[in-house]
Amino acid sequence: MSNEGTNSNLSASPAEPNAEELLKETLKRCSPETITAALAFRQSGDVSLVPTVVLGIVERFLEPEVIDTLRNGDDSVKFMEDLGMDSLTMFEAIMMVEESLGVSIKNEELWDLRTVGDLKGFISGKLSGVEVTAKSKFYPIEQIAAVLPQQKPFLFLQTAEIDGKNASGTYAISGKEDFLEGHFKDNPVFPASIMLEALGQLGVFHFLATDESQADGAEESIFFTGADGVRCHRVCKPGETLELSVELKRRRDPMVVYSGKILVNGEKAASVEEIALIVAPKEQA
């Protein structure tokens, strides 16, 4: 994955020797429509061909059972959640897009491309010279772990997305969590207390990722002080994914207060009216 800037030339240029065959080889497992669109783009620089190329390349990396989700879906289809693409597969697909269209995407830009629409719009913007600003900032688990004080096996946040005063995230219950062996015997149920912990971690991550003092190098400790209005609405089991969300309600140093909820397949699993956190410099902790 390149970290260099974009250098796209939309005007038609003489084809390099064997360039067409090299492109066909790169896209050999893609559909004929994808190859035709990529070749036409190489000749004309027509940005309207980009969606066909991008979607065709994405489809080439999908499992058969989710191809219809891509074909029948709209721009809101998510690569990870809806299509089951992991970070490595995304990197492979993006590298093929780069090679086919002659566009360069920085590593840090890749994390914000969560949906089909994000990717199509971003590539089209790159090629036409129009800057596309992400609506929200996405963080994979590697970046989350680099920010949060909690670490595995007590890290219950695998992805996060920040949009202003709101944050969302996910945690997939694997069934391999040690505490599930005794909660409960022969009937594993994800503890409500850990669900609340996951929401708290998302709140802490939102604070640390958006707090200006962090950019100044200030080191702070954050402590959970209380929660009000906690409600559990359903049992959560292995194989399910917790869809977490928090909203910053108020901040008055040293206290930060969030509300939060958890959904599973769109069904409310838990909610909390207030999660209170105290922020203090590490030397005072």
Backbone bond lengths (Angstrom), bond angles and torsions (degrees), N, CA, C in turn:
res aa  C-N    CA-C-N  psi(-1)  N-CA   C-N-CA  omega(-1)  CA-C   N-CA-C  phi
1 M - - - 1.452 - - 1.508 109.62 -
2 S 1.310 116.90 124.92 1.458 119.91 -173.98 1.506 111.80 -81.96
3 N 1.320 116.86 147.29 1.447 123.09 173.11 1.519 110.72 -108.49
4 E 1.320 116.83 10.69 1.449 120.58 178.71 1.514 109.75 -85.09
5 G 1.304 116.66 163.72 1.451 121.22 -178.79 1.511 111.16 -74.01
6 T 1.344 116.73 175.34 1.449 122.29 -178.60 1.517 110.31 -85.97
7 N 1.295 116.54 138.81 1.455 120.87 176.90 1.512 107.25 -138.43
8 S 1.352 116.20 79.90 1.456 121.32 -173.77 1.521 109.87 -103.47
9 N 1.298 118.22 138.60 1.448 123.43 177.20 1.513 107.49 -119.03
10 L 1.362 115.88 110.75 1.452 119.74 -174.28 1.528 112.17 -83.90
11 S 1.316 118.81 -13.69 1.450 120.05 -179.73 1.520 110.24 -76.14
12 A 1.311 114.54 149.36 1.455 118.53 180.00 1.521 109.73 -64.50
13 S 1.305 116.73 140.36 1.459 120.94 -179.47 1.521 108.58 -135.72
14 P 1.325 116.80 153.07 1.470 119.18 -179.53 1.517 110.98 -58.20
15 A 1.309 115.86 136.59 1.458 119.97 -179.24 1.521 110.17 -69.22
16 E 1.320 115.65 137.59 1.451 120.10 176.64 1.531 108.55 -73.54
17 P 1.315 116.36 154.97 1.474 118.87 178.26 1.524 110.95 -55.09
18 N 1.333 115.29 128.17 1.458 122.10 176.65 1.532 113.60 68.16
19 A 1.346 118.61 8.38 1.459 120.89 -178.70 1.523 110.88 -60.86
20 E 1.324 115.93 -39.33 1.464 119.48 -179.56 1.520 110.78 -65.01
21 E 1.322 116.99 -42.68 1.461 120.23 -179.78 1.525 111.21 -67.63
22 L 1.332 116.67 -36.64 1.463 120.31 177.94 1.523 110.87 -64.37
23 L 1.343 116.42 -40.65 1.456 120.16 178.68 1.523 110.61 -66.31
24 K 1.317 116.81 -41.87 1.463 120.25 178.01 1.528 110.87 -61.82
25 E 1.323 116.67 -37.90 1.458 120.56 178.75 1.528 110.31 -66.16
26 T 1.332 116.98 -41.19 1.465 121.03 178.60 1.523 111.16 -60.83
27 L 1.339 115.68 -39.19 1.468 121.22 -174.46 1.528 112.42 -102.49
28 K 1.318 117.73 22.59 1.463 120.56 -170.91 1.523 113.49 -62.50
29 R 1.333 118.18 -24.89 1.466 120.00 178.95 1.521 111.95 -98.08
30 C 1.322 116.54 8.63 1.464 120.88 176.29 1.528 109.50 -93.98
31 S 1.321 115.73 169.24 1.461 120.51 -178.57 1.528 110.59 -70.42
32 P 1.342 117.42 157.46 1.472 120.52 176.42 1.527 112.17 -57.83
33 E 1.351 116.77 -34.81 1.464 120.29 179.34 1.524 111.09 -63.40
34 T 1.337 115.74 -37.87 1.462 120.21 179.37 1.524 110.62 -65.38
35 I 1.318 116.35 -45.51 1.468 120.97 -179.49 1.526 110.58 -63.43
36 T 1.336 116.57 -43.96 1.465 120.72 179.59 1.525 111.00 -60.69
37 A 1.343 116.15 -43.85 1.467 120.12 -179.77 1.525 111.23 -65.39
38 A 1.334 117.07 -39.80 1.468 120.68 -179.98 1.528 111.04 -65.88
39 L 1.329 116.79 -42.44 1.463 120.33 177.98 1.524 110.90 -63.84
40 A 1.333 116.28 -41.45 1.462 120.07 179.19 1.524 111.00 -64.76
41 F 1.340 116.11 -38.59 1.465 119.31 177.94 1.523 110.92 -64.25
42 R 1.323 116.63 -41.07 1.467 120.36 178.98 1.535 110.93 -59.08
43 Q 1.331 116.66 -34.07 1.457 120.76 -177.96 1.526 112.79 -82.26
44 S 1.334 116.64 -38.27 1.466 120.08 -170.86 1.519 115.04 -109.39
45 G 1.345 117.33 -24.60 1.462 119.45 -173.98 1.518 112.64 71.42
46 D 1.335 117.26 19.44 1.467 122.06 -178.24 1.529 110.19 -73.01
47 V 1.343 116.57 110.27 1.462 121.39 -175.70 1.527 112.10 -66.12
48 S 1.329 117.66 -22.02 1.468 119.97 179.90 1.526 111.92 -65.14
49 L 1.324 117.47 -15.41 1.463 121.34 178.39 1.526 112.73 -82.95
50 V 1.334 116.09 -12.89 1.466 120.64 -174.55 1.527 113.29 -58.53
51 P 1.355 119.87 -47.39 1.469 118.67 -178.88 1.525 113.54 -56.37
52 T 1.332 117.49 -40.01 1.466 120.39 179.55 1.521 110.87 -62.72
53 V 1.322 116.58 -42.46 1.464 120.57 179.92 1.521 110.81 -67.03
54 V 1.332 116.18 -47.42 1.465 120.75 -177.17 1.523 111.24 -62.14
55 L 1.337 116.99 -48.26 1.464 120.23 -179.15 1.527 111.23 -64.36
56 G 1.323 116.71 -37.92 1.459 119.92 178.81 1.515 112.39 -64.70
57 I 1.325 116.45 -38.60 1.465 120.19 178.44 1.522 110.60 -69.66
58 V 1.327 117.30 -42.94 1.467 120.25 177.76 1.522 110.34 -59.09
59 E 1.333 116.87 -45.02 1.469 121.06 -178.89 1.523 111.44 -59.97
60 R 1.313 117.12 -34.33 1.464 120.95 -179.08 1.533 112.51 -61.11
61 F 1.334 117.64 -24.11 1.465 121.62 -177.84 1.534 113.36 -99.15
62 L 1.333 117.33 2.01 1.463 120.13 -174.97 1.523 112.53 -90.21
63 E 1.337 114.28 153.66 1.459 120.12 169.50 1.530 108.33 -72.15
64 P 1.332 118.02 148.31 1.469 120.73 -175.47 1.524 114.04 -54.56
65 E 1.339 117.27 -35.81 1.463 119.55 -174.06 1.524 114.20 -70.98
66 V 1.338 118.53 -13.35 1.471 119.47 -179.28 1.526 112.79 -111.53
67 I 1.321 117.35 2.93 1.466 119.83 -179.57 1.524 111.06 -61.79
68 D 1.335 117.16 -40.36 1.464 120.00 179.22 1.525 111.67 -63.65
69 T 1.328 116.79 -31.02 1.467 119.68 177.20 1.519 110.31 -61.58
70 L 1.326 116.60 -40.59 1.465 120.68 177.22 1.519 111.18 -69.88
71 R 1.323 116.79 -46.83 1.468 120.30 -175.55 1.518 112.38 -66.15
72 N 1.327 116.79 -37.63 1.464 120.50 -175.55 1.526 113.16 -95.08
73 G 1.330 116.79 -7.73 1.454 120.23 -177.54 1.519 112.24 -86.91
74 D 1.333 114.58 178.08 1.456 120.19 177.62 1.525 109.55 -111.43
75 D 1.323 116.15 -163.54 1.461 120.12 -176.47 1.521 113.48 -68.96
76 S 1.341 118.07 -10.28 1.467 120.42 -179.05 1.530 112.77 -84.34
77 V 1.339 118.39 -5.49 1.467 121.48 -179.90 1.527 109.23 -60.54
78 K 1.350 116.13 128.86 1.462 121.35 -177.08 1.527 110.52 -96.34
79 F 1.318 114.89 137.22 1.460 120.11 -176.87 1.528 112.10 -62.48
80 M 1.317 117.51 -48.76 1.458 120.54 -175.66 1.521 111.92 -78.67
81 E 1.336 116.59 -54.17 1.454 120.59 -172.84 1.525 112.98 -71.10
82 D 1.340 117.74 -42.00 1.466 120.92 -174.44 1.531 113.37 -93.79
83 L 1.325 116.27 -32.61 1.467 119.89 -175.24 1.519 113.29 -106.74
84 G 1.331 117.15 -6.46 1.460 120.54 176.22 1.515 114.92 70.58
85 M 1.330 117.90 23.21 1.463 121.18 179.50 1.524 109.95 -84.60
86 D 1.330 116.92 128.78 1.456 119.67 176.42 1.532 109.59 -90.14
87 S 1.330 115.99 178.18 1.467 120.48 -175.09 1.527 111.98 -60.64
88 L 1.336 117.10 -41.71 1.460 120.61 -178.67 1.522 111.48 -64.09
89 T 1.335 116.34 -43.28 1.463 120.19 179.01 1.519 110.78 -63.87
90 M 1.343 116.44 -39.32 1.460 120.30 176.95 1.526 110.77 -60.27
91 F 1.327 116.67 -44.00 1.462 120.36 178.65 1.526 110.73 -59.51
92 E 1.333 116.72 -43.15 1.463 120.40 -179.39 1.525 110.84 -63.02
93 A 1.335 116.35 -43.61 1.461 120.31 -179.97 1.526 110.97 -64.76
94 I 1.328 116.85 -43.21 1.460 120.24 -179.48 1.526 111.01 -64.83
95 M 1.327 117.10 -38.53 1.464 120.02 177.66 1.527 110.83 -61.28
96 M 1.340 116.85 -37.77 1.457 120.02 178.60 1.524 110.74 -69.67
97 V 1.340 117.03 -37.49 1.465 120.72 175.73 1.528 109.89 -62.20
98 E 1.334 116.20 -45.25 1.469 120.60 178.86 1.527 111.22 -57.36
99 E 1.327 115.54 -47.64 1.462 120.34 -176.89 1.518 111.76 -67.17
100 S 1.321 116.90 -37.17 1.461 120.76 -175.95 1.520 112.63 -75.64
101 L 1.340 116.89 -37.70 1.462 121.06 -174.19 1.525 113.48 -104.03
102 G 1.338 116.73 -8.63 1.454 118.50 179.41 1.508 113.57 71.27
103 V 1.332 116.13 35.60 1.459 121.35 179.05 1.519 108.30 -118.40
104 S 1.339 116.65 147.38 1.457 120.95 -179.03 1.520 109.74 -113.75
105 I 1.333 116.44 131.31 1.464 122.18 -179.36 1.520 108.73 -118.51
106 K 1.308 116.44 126.12 1.459 120.62 178.05 1.523 109.79 -70.52
107 N 1.317 115.93 150.01 1.465 120.35 -179.18 1.512 112.06 -56.45
108 E 1.337 116.90 -43.46 1.463 119.87 -177.13 1.522 112.33 -68.71
109 E 1.345 116.85 -23.06 1.458 120.07 177.27 1.523 111.14 -75.69
110 L 1.314 116.15 -30.34 1.462 121.14 -175.92 1.517 112.03 -60.43
111 W 1.348 118.00 -38.33 1.459 120.69 -175.30 1.525 112.80 -62.33
112 D 1.358 117.43 -23.62 1.455 120.16 -178.16 1.527 112.86 -86.21
113 L 1.322 117.52 -3.91 1.462 121.14 -178.82 1.516 108.96 -92.95
114 R 1.318 116.03 85.57 1.462 121.14 -172.68 1.518 113.26 -97.81
115 T 1.320 117.39 -25.72 1.455 120.72 -176.21 1.522 110.67 -120.90
116 V 1.332 115.00 166.20 1.458 120.38 176.43 1.524 110.10 -58.64
117 G 1.324 116.63 -41.94 1.461 120.55 179.19 1.514 112.74 -63.88
118 D 1.338 116.48 -38.96 1.466 120.45 176.76 1.528 110.69 -57.44
119 L 1.335 115.85 -47.73 1.461 120.38 -175.81 1.524 111.56 -68.24
120 K 1.343 117.17 -46.20 1.461 119.78 -179.71 1.524 111.16 -61.45
121 G 1.340 116.05 -45.92 1.458 119.99 -179.15 1.514 112.42 -65.52
122 F 1.324 115.85 -39.48 1.458 120.41 -178.50 1.524 111.14 -65.44
123 I 1.345 116.71 -47.28 1.460 120.51 -179.43 1.525 110.54 -64.26
124 S 1.338 116.98 -44.14 1.466 120.16 179.23 1.522 110.65 -61.02
125 G 1.346 115.97 -40.95 1.457 119.94 178.45 1.514 112.31 -64.46
126 K 1.327 116.50 -41.83 1.463 120.79 178.31 1.528 110.84 -59.59
127 L 1.321 116.04 -45.05 1.455 120.49 -174.96 1.521 112.69 -73.56
128 S 1.334 116.90 -29.03 1.463 120.09 -179.02 1.519 112.77 -95.51
129 G 1.336 116.73 -2.59 1.457 120.35 178.90 1.506 114.46 80.59
130 V 1.335 117.40 13.81 1.462 121.81 179.02 1.519 108.37 -99.48
131 E 1.328 116.86 122.13 1.459 120.38 -178.40 1.518 110.22 -71.36
132 V 1.318 116.40 130.34 1.458 122.37 178.59 1.519 108.33 -111.03
133 T 1.330 115.87 119.56 1.460 120.90 -179.20 1.518 109.66 -96.76
134 A 1.311 116.59 128.79 1.466 120.74 179.58 1.520 110.36 -64.40
135 K 1.344 116.11 140.55 1.456 120.63 178.43 1.518 111.00 -68.61
136 S 1.298 116.44 -32.19 1.455 120.77 -178.72 1.521 108.65 -145.94
137 K 1.306 115.88 168.59 1.457 121.73 -178.15 1.513 109.44 -108.02
138 F 1.326 116.38 125.77 1.459 122.08 -178.83 1.519 109.99 -102.37
139 Y 1.345 115.88 142.94 1.457 121.81 179.83 1.530 109.50 -130.40
140 P 1.327 118.37 125.23 1.468 121.13 173.43 1.518 109.59 -80.22
141 I 1.307 116.41 173.87 1.462 120.52 -175.55 1.524 112.31 -61.61
142 E 1.338 117.58 -30.42 1.460 119.40 179.63 1.526 111.28 -62.10
143 Q 1.324 116.72 -41.21 1.459 120.30 179.79 1.524 111.19 -75.15
144 I 1.321 116.70 -34.04 1.465 120.42 177.60 1.519 109.96 -62.78
145 A 1.332 116.05 -47.07 1.464 120.50 -178.58 1.520 112.02 -64.48
146 A 1.331 116.83 -27.42 1.460 120.22 179.22 1.525 111.92 -74.89
147 V 1.330 116.61 -18.07 1.469 121.10 -177.08 1.526 112.36 -101.99
148 L 1.332 116.73 -45.02 1.463 120.56 -173.97 1.528 112.23 -76.15
149 P 1.327 116.36 145.68 1.468 119.04 173.26 1.528 111.76 -72.10
150 Q 1.335 117.76 -28.73 1.463 120.63 177.16 1.532 109.87 -71.56
151 Q 1.306 115.94 140.39 1.455 121.80 179.77 1.528 108.88 -134.17
152 K 1.335 116.12 168.00 1.460 120.17 176.80 1.521 109.13 -59.29
153 P 1.324 117.95 141.22 1.468 128.60 8.11 1.530 113.78 -90.63
154 F 1.348 117.87 14.89 1.457 119.13 -178.52 1.526 111.28 -112.17
155 L 1.316 116.38 32.93 1.455 122.11 174.82 1.520 107.79 -109.24
156 F 1.333 116.86 116.08 1.468 121.62 -174.47 1.527 111.06 -115.84
157 L 1.318 114.81 43.19 1.458 122.02 178.91 1.528 107.23 -146.00
158 Q 1.337 116.64 115.39 1.466 120.65 -175.11 1.521 113.10 -105.37
159 T 1.319 117.21 -28.57 1.462 121.72 172.21 1.516 107.58 -139.00
160 A 1.319 116.13 155.96 1.462 120.36 177.19 1.521 109.02 -147.78
161 E 1.316 114.71 150.81 1.459 121.22 177.72 1.520 107.70 -140.69
162 I 1.317 116.46 131.67 1.462 121.34 -177.03 1.518 109.44 -117.10
163 D 1.323 115.21 131.32 1.462 122.18 178.09 1.523 107.67 -138.97
164 G 1.317 116.20 93.35 1.455 120.19 -178.53 1.512 112.00 66.35
165 K 1.330 115.93 -124.21 1.462 120.09 -179.13 1.525 112.54 -88.42
166 N 1.320 116.84 5.13 1.467 121.77 -179.85 1.526 110.98 -110.63
167 A 1.323 114.92 149.73 1.462 120.91 174.51 1.519 108.52 -141.04
168 S 1.315 116.01 144.04 1.461 121.62 175.33 1.520 107.94 -130.55
169 G 1.317 115.58 159.82 1.454 119.85 -178.99 1.513 110.98 -164.45
170 T 1.318 115.71 175.46 1.461 120.45 179.77 1.519 110.71 -137.19
171 Y 1.322 113.73 152.69 1.466 120.90 169.78 1.517 107.46 -144.09
172 A 1.327 116.52 119.71 1.463 121.79 178.94 1.519 109.25 -90.20
173 I 1.323 116.63 122.25 1.466 121.70 179.41 1.524 107.82 -76.70
174 S 1.316 116.52 110.87 1.464 120.59 -174.10 1.525 112.99 -81.27
175 G 1.337 116.24 -26.64 1.459 120.33 -173.03 1.515 112.15 89.94
176 K 1.340 116.75 -7.44 1.465 121.37 179.81 1.526 112.29 -95.37
177 E 1.337 116.91 -1.78 1.458 120.03 177.97 1.529 109.43 -60.32
178 D 1.324 117.40 130.34 1.466 121.70 -174.70 1.519 112.73 -56.95
179 F 1.324 117.27 -38.70 1.464 119.37 -174.87 1.521 112.86 -68.30
180 L 1.336 117.58 -17.05 1.464 119.49 179.32 1.526 112.28 -71.55
181 E 1.337 117.15 -16.96 1.465 119.36 178.03 1.527 111.31 -63.61
182 G 1.320 116.18 -29.56 1.461 119.16 -179.84 1.507 113.89 -114.91
183 H 1.338 117.18 7.16 1.469 120.94 -178.62 1.526 109.19 -134.30
184 F 1.310 117.98 75.97 1.469 127.09 1.99 1.519 108.62 -120.11
185 K 1.326 118.63 169.65 1.451 120.98 -179.14 1.526 110.38 -58.69
186 D 1.325 115.28 124.94 1.469 123.15 179.19 1.526 112.89 61.24
187 N 1.323 117.43 12.49 1.464 120.88 179.50 1.528 108.87 -151.83
188 P 1.340 117.82 73.41 1.463 120.59 -174.83 1.529 112.68 -65.70
189 V 1.323 115.15 124.68 1.460 123.04 178.02 1.527 107.92 -130.37
190 F 1.312 116.76 129.66 1.462 120.27 179.92 1.524 109.16 -68.79
191 P 1.343 118.26 124.20 1.468 120.84 -173.75 1.528 112.92 -63.58
192 A 1.325 115.94 139.99 1.462 120.72 177.20 1.521 111.01 -61.94
193 S 1.328 116.86 -34.33 1.462 119.87 179.70 1.529 111.41 -63.85
194 I 1.337 116.70 -34.56 1.460 120.02 178.31 1.529 110.41 -74.83
195 M 1.322 116.99 -31.20 1.463 119.74 174.70 1.526 109.96 -62.31
196 L 1.321 116.21 -42.19 1.465 120.43 176.77 1.533 110.27 -65.24
197 E 1.323 116.73 -39.18 1.465 121.24 176.56 1.527 110.71 -59.82
198 A 1.334 116.94 -41.75 1.463 120.86 -179.91 1.523 111.06 -62.13
199 L 1.334 116.65 -42.09 1.463 119.84 176.74 1.523 110.74 -64.12
200 G 1.329 116.25 -40.30 1.457 119.93 177.23 1.519 111.63 -61.72
201 Q 1.335 117.22 -40.96 1.459 120.67 178.50 1.526 111.26 -64.01
202 L 1.330 116.51 -37.90 1.462 119.56 177.53 1.526 110.40 -65.28
203 G 1.345 116.68 -40.01 1.455 120.04 176.26 1.520 111.93 -62.51
204 V 1.325 116.60 -44.61 1.469 121.02 178.03 1.529 110.20 -61.37
205 F 1.327 116.33 -42.96 1.461 119.19 -179.82 1.526 110.51 -62.89
206 H 1.333 117.01 -43.47 1.464 120.26 178.12 1.517 110.29 -57.58
207 F 1.327 116.54 -45.90 1.463 120.06 -179.06 1.527 110.96 -62.11
208 L 1.328 117.10 -49.15 1.460 120.42 -176.17 1.526 112.21 -66.77
209 A 1.334 116.58 -33.60 1.464 120.22 -177.35 1.523 112.64 -79.24
210 T 1.329 117.45 -18.94 1.467 120.20 -176.23 1.517 113.60 -115.36
211 D 1.335 118.01 -10.85 1.463 121.14 -176.86 1.528 110.27 -73.28
212 E 1.320 116.69 124.07 1.459 121.01 -177.37 1.520 112.37 -63.95
213 S 1.316 117.19 -29.62 1.464 119.12 -178.39 1.520 111.58 -65.10
214 Q 1.357 116.57 -25.17 1.459 119.00 178.24 1.524 110.87 -66.74
215 A 1.334 115.48 -34.68 1.458 119.45 178.43 1.523 111.54 -67.96
216 D 1.332 116.58 -24.01 1.463 120.92 179.22 1.519 112.38 -85.43
217 G 1.339 116.36 1.72 1.453 120.27 177.61 1.507 114.37 87.21
218 A 1.335 117.75 8.84 1.462 120.24 179.40 1.520 109.57 -71.84
219 E 1.317 117.34 133.07 1.456 121.77 178.47 1.521 108.89 -100.51
220 E 1.335 115.11 125.38 1.456 120.09 -176.68 1.522 110.23 -129.78
221 S 1.317 115.36 152.42 1.461 122.25 172.80 1.515 108.01 -108.69
222 I 1.326 116.44 143.83 1.461 121.49 -178.93 1.518 108.40 -123.92
223 F 1.329 115.46 131.08 1.456 121.17 -177.60 1.522 109.70 -123.35
224 F 1.324 115.41 138.37 1.463 122.32 172.84 1.524 108.57 -75.64
225 T 1.334 117.36 128.32 1.468 120.04 -178.39 1.517 113.96 -114.96
226 G 1.328 118.44 -18.74 1.454 118.11 179.32 1.513 112.69 170.52
227 A 1.328 115.09 165.53 1.460 121.85 177.86 1.520 108.97 -143.93
228 D 1.317 116.26 138.41 1.463 122.10 179.03 1.523 109.73 -123.58
229 G 1.321 114.51 149.28 1.459 120.05 176.19 1.508 114.02 65.82
230 V 1.337 116.67 40.83 1.467 120.56 179.61 1.525 109.81 -82.04
231 R 1.316 116.90 129.78 1.464 121.88 178.76 1.527 109.41 -134.84
232 C 1.324 115.91 135.93 1.467 121.82 174.03 1.520 108.11 -109.81
233 H 1.315 116.79 129.92 1.457 121.14 -171.77 1.525 113.75 -112.14
234 R 1.314 117.50 -17.95 1.462 120.28 179.66 1.520 109.64 -159.21
235 V 1.338 114.82 160.67 1.461 121.60 175.25 1.529 108.55 -81.80
236 C 1.333 116.63 140.67 1.462 121.93 178.26 1.526 109.11 -114.58
237 K 1.324 115.94 131.68 1.464 121.63 -171.25 1.531 111.00 -121.85
238 P 1.344 116.76 163.63 1.465 120.63 174.70 1.526 111.46 -54.86
239 G 1.323 115.51 141.97 1.455 121.14 -177.40 1.510 113.19 96.38
240 E 1.331 117.05 -13.30 1.456 121.10 178.83 1.530 109.85 -96.70
241 T 1.320 115.43 156.45 1.462 121.19 178.81 1.519 109.84 -115.04
242 L 1.320 115.60 125.90 1.455 121.28 176.50 1.528 108.85 -79.16
243 E 1.332 115.75 124.02 1.466 121.25 176.46 1.527 107.11 -101.34
244 L 1.317 116.27 103.30 1.456 123.08 -171.31 1.522 110.94 -95.47
245 S 1.323 116.37 145.90 1.464 119.96 172.60 1.520 109.53 -150.93
246 V 1.324 115.68 141.28 1.461 121.87 175.82 1.521 108.60 -134.21
247 E 1.327 114.85 155.91 1.461 121.37 176.26 1.524 108.86 -133.66
248 L 1.307 116.05 131.65 1.462 120.80 177.45 1.526 108.81 -69.82
249 K 1.330 116.56 117.79 1.458 121.03 -179.79 1.524 111.46 -90.21
250 R 1.305 116.10 -44.66 1.466 119.05 178.15 1.520 109.73 -163.40
251 R 1.306 113.92 156.53 1.463 120.55 176.29 1.527 108.42 -140.34
252 R 1.287 114.53 124.74 1.458 121.25 173.61 1.520 106.52 -142.50
253 D 1.315 115.01 103.88 1.463 119.85 -173.43 1.523 111.74 -47.58
254 P 1.335 115.47 131.76 1.472 128.67 10.89 1.521 113.84 -98.78
255 M 1.344 119.20 18.45 1.467 120.95 -174.05 1.524 111.08 -106.31
256 V 1.335 114.07 140.63 1.459 122.07 174.31 1.522 107.29 -127.09
257 V 1.336 117.20 133.22 1.464 121.37 -176.47 1.529 109.99 -124.82
258 Y 1.325 115.18 130.94 1.462 122.31 177.99 1.526 110.27 -122.69
259 S 1.322 116.57 153.86 1.462 122.01 162.99 1.523 106.78 -105.63
260 G 1.334 116.90 160.43 1.456 117.85 -177.39 1.510 113.41 -158.19
261 K 1.319 115.14 163.07 1.463 120.49 175.70 1.521 109.29 -154.00
262 I 1.322 114.31 160.09 1.464 121.66 177.53 1.521 108.72 -128.29
263 L 1.320 116.45 131.51 1.457 122.83 174.39 1.523 109.21 -115.81
264 V 1.323 115.53 152.30 1.462 122.23 171.11 1.520 106.95 -131.62
265 N 1.327 115.93 115.37 1.473 120.61 -176.09 1.523 111.43 53.63
266 G 1.330 116.22 38.92 1.452 121.60 178.17 1.511 115.16 81.58
267 E 1.316 117.85 -4.36 1.467 122.55 -179.35 1.526 109.83 -98.86
268 K 1.331 116.35 133.13 1.457 119.85 -178.10 1.521 110.54 -65.12
269 A 1.338 115.57 128.22 1.460 121.39 179.92 1.516 112.01 -108.15
270 A 1.332 116.80 -35.23 1.461 120.80 -179.52 1.518 108.71 -160.37
271 S 1.325 115.85 156.74 1.457 120.77 176.83 1.516 109.13 -150.72
272 V 1.311 116.06 154.74 1.458 121.84 178.00 1.526 107.87 -144.57
273 E 1.319 115.46 129.89 1.462 119.87 -177.78 1.521 111.51 -72.48
274 E 1.331 116.94 -39.05 1.457 120.21 -179.52 1.526 111.30 -146.10
275 I 1.317 115.90 130.85 1.463 123.09 168.62 1.523 106.24 -116.84
276 A 1.318 116.90 118.37 1.463 121.21 -176.67 1.522 110.86 -102.12
277 L 1.325 115.51 131.72 1.459 122.89 178.62 1.524 109.36 -124.55
278 I 1.318 116.61 143.66 1.459 122.76 175.97 1.525 108.51 -111.17
279 V 1.319 115.76 131.49 1.458 121.79 -179.54 1.520 109.02 -110.50
280 A 1.340 116.20 130.39 1.459 120.52 -179.44 1.515 109.78 -143.11
281 P 1.349 118.20 145.10 1.465 120.15 173.92 1.519 109.97 -57.16
282 K 1.325 117.44 145.50 1.459 120.86 -175.21 1.512 113.06 -59.07
283 E 1.336 117.76 -31.45 1.455 118.60 -178.95 1.522 112.34 -70.34
284 Q 1.375 115.02 -16.82 1.456 119.06 177.79 1.514 111.98 -97.65
285 A 1.334 116.85 -8.93 1.467 120.79 -175.67 1.522 110.45 -71.90
